Amino acid sequence: KQGDFSEINDHDYQKMYEIEATHWWFRALHELVIGSLDKNHKDSSDILDAGCGTGRLMVQMQDLGEITGFDFRATALSYCRKRDLKNLTKVDLNKWDPTENQFEYVISLDVISDQGINDDKLILQKFHKTLKPGGKLILQVPAFPILKRNHDKACGIRKRYLRKEIKEIAKGVGFSP
């Protein structure tokens, strides 16, 4: 499918909703995120899933603390509700005014690289602001610009990153990778 990822249709969300629990990509990514939280999380952590999609990761993190899910697509949030998830908000991160020191963790998987994001540095600044002192950002971005293909456009990927580049952006807004 070509075009803006924000135009993903209901069938695409239905498919994602159905395969998230079994598809190797989602399983491996979610295991990495949860493994990172398990090592570092405090009891009753406040966790933001910024770009929560259909909510499978939120379900898996429920016993780790209070989970908040943001997505700018109403259809994505409707699938979160099918999973009986609460604390969901339709948010355009470009326009989001974060509350300072609100979360211990911000998880952002393939979000700042999305075609709908105007300025990745600005979004990282907002994540930094909303994290409590000592809070952690778990960030997943598409790698290696040389791998850019038509699939990126179909999936709504605006940009791919080299590790050095994303580290420099993160350090520039106050993170310590």
N, C-alpha and C positions, 0 to 999 in steps of 0.2 A: 504494500500500500504506500503510495507516495503522498506527500503533503504534510501539513502541520500536525504533530502528534496530539495537539489539543482537540483535533477533530476525530479522534479515535471513536469508533462506533460502539454501540451496546454489545454487539457480538464479540468484538475484540476484548471488552472487559469481561464478558461472560467466560470466554476462553481462558483469560488470565486467572480469573477467580477459580476455575475448575482445575487448572494445572499447577498452581503455586505450591501445593502440598507435595507434588510428586515430581515435577520437572527438576532435573539436576541443577540447573542454573540457580533457581530460586532457593532450593534446599541448601546448596553449598553457600550461597551468599548469606542466607539467614543464619546458618550455623556459625559462620565467621563472626557475624554481628553479635549474636547471643554469646558466643565464646568470649568475645571482648568484654561484654557486659558482665558475664559471670565472674571474670577475674577481678573486675574493678568495682562492681556496683555496690552501693550501700543498700541496706534495707529501706524499702519505701522510697526509691529514687523517683524523681520526676523526670520523665523521658518524653522528648518530642520526636515523633516520626514525621519529619518535614518532607512531604511527598509520599504519603502512606499508601497510595494506590488502592488496591482492593482489600488491604488490611491483614493479610496473612501474617506478616511479621509482628504486627501489634498483638494478634492472638497469641503468638508464641512468647511474647514478652510480658504477658499479663501478670505473672507471678513475680516479676522483678520490680514492680512499682506502679506508680500512676502514669498511664500512657495517654498522651495527647496526639491525635492524628490531624495533620493538615494536608489538604490536597486542593488544587484549584479546579478540579473537575468534579462536578456534582455526581456524575455517573459513578466515578470511583468511590465516592463516599457512600453512595447507595449500596454498593457491594460490601463496604465495611459494616453497614447497618444489617445486612443479611447475616453477617458473622456475629451479630448482637454486640457490636462494639459501640461504646459511648465516647464522649469527650472528643468529638469530631468537629472540625470547622473547615468551611470552604475558605481558603486563603490564597490570594495571589501574593507570593513572596516578594515580588517587586514592589508592592504597595503596603506590605505588612509593617506595622510599627511594633516591634517586639517589646515585651515587658522585660525590664532589666533584671538579671539574676533570678530567672524563673526555673530553669531546668538544670539538672545534673548532667544530662546527656542530650545531645541533639544528634539524631541519625538522619542522614540525607543520602539516599541511594539513587544515583543517576539523576539528580535534580538540577544541580547548578549548571550542568551541561545541556539542559533542555532548551529547545527553541523558544520556549515561553519565558526564559530568564533573560533579562536585558543586561545585567551586569553581575558576573559571578563574584567579583570582589565585594560588591555591595551586599550580596546575600551572605557571604561569609562574615562580613562585619556585623550583620544582624544576628547571625548565629552566635558570634562571640559575645554580643551584648546580652543575649537572653540566657547565656550559660552562667551558672553560679560560679564564684571563685573556685578554681580547681576542677571545674566541669570539663567534660570531654565531648569532642565532636568526632563522630564516626562518619566518614565521607567515602563514598564510592563514586568514581567518575570513569568514563570511558578513556582508555589509554591509547597512546601512540597515534598521533595525527596521520602517520603514514598508512594506517589501516582504514582511514575514512573511505567509505563506499556508499553506494545508493541506499544500502540498508540503514545507514545512519539517518538519512533524510526520512526514510519511511518510519523510523522509530523516534523521530523528533530530536535527534542528537545535533545540537548546534556546534559543539566543539569537543575535541579529544585533547587530552593533556599528557604531557610528559611529567614524570614524578617530580623532577626539579622545578618545573613551572608551578605545579599546584602547591608544592611546599613553599615556594617564594610568595605566592599570593596569600597563603595561610599565615605565614610569618609576618607579612606586611600588615595584617589586620590584628595581630596580637597572639596568634596561636603558636604553640611550641610543638611542632610535629615530633 
